[in-house]
Amino acid sequence: MALAKSEGYENLYLWTDSSCNHGYYAHHGFEKVVEFMPDEWKTDSNDYLTYIYRKSFL
């Protein structure tokens, strides 16, 4: 994050899935911008989600 900010990036995006500790991202200033289930990973239980988070440096 420090490198992205020092290089002048306005936003940092990361991809994760529903198996991660999402409290970490909120604690470090990330905002969840999208949540979806890719067709490639659909299961009978439909509980494996993908998330995109953003941290703004503005």
TAVENJO-V49563 format. One line per field, one symbol per residue. ss: DSSP state (H for helix, E for strand, C for the rest). phi: phi as a letter, one per 40 degrees, with the letter a starting at -180 (. if undefined). burial: # if it has 24 or more other ideal C-beta (glycine too) atoms within 12 Angstrom, else .. A space follows every 10 residues. Layout:
ss->???
phi->???
burial->???
//
This chain:
ss->CHHHHHCCCC EEEEEEECCC CCHHHHHCCC EEEEEECCHH HCCCCCCCCE EEEEEECC
phi->.ccdcccgcc abbbbabccc cccdcccbgc bcbababcdc bcbccfbbbb bbbbbcbc
burial->.......... .#.#...... ....#....# .#........ .........# #.###...
//
